[in-house]
Amino acid sequence: MITLMKVKYQRTSTMEQHGERFGMDVDGYDLILFDRGISGTKSFRERTNGMKIITIV
C-alpha cells in the first residue's frame, strides 16, 4: 500500500517578504516547507526546500 504525503511548498522572492498569508492555510498538510528570498527564476532543484521535496518523493 502506498501512503501519500500532502506537502505544501511556499516561497517569497525577497528576504524582506515574510509570507504571513502562508500561515492561514496550514491544516491538512503532513509537511509545510518555506523558502524565503528565492527568485521564481531559480529552478526547483536549486531551492533548499525544493530539494527536500524531491528527495522524499
C-alpha positions, -999 to 999 in steps of 0.1 A, spaced: 0 0 0 13 34 -9 9 62 16 7 97 1 21 127 19 5 161 14 32 187 12 28 225 9 57 244 -6 58 282 -4 84 308 -11 90 346 -12 111 363 -38 129 386 -14 142 383 22 121 413 31 89 395 24 77 374 53 49 353 38 24 360 66 -5 349 44 10 314 42 2 308 78 -35 310 70 -36 277 51 -18 251 73 -44 225 81 -44 192 63 -7 191 54 18 165 66 47 188 58 50 226 51 82 240 37 91 276 31 119 291 11 125 328 18 143 351 -6 142 326 -36 136 340 -70 109 323 -91 135 320 -119 156 296 -97 149 260 -106 131 239 -80 162 217 -77 183 248 -67 160 257 -39 168 243 -4 134 230 4 127 221 -32 154 196 -30 140 183 3 107 176 -15 125 159 -44 144 136 -20 113 124 -1 93 116 -33 
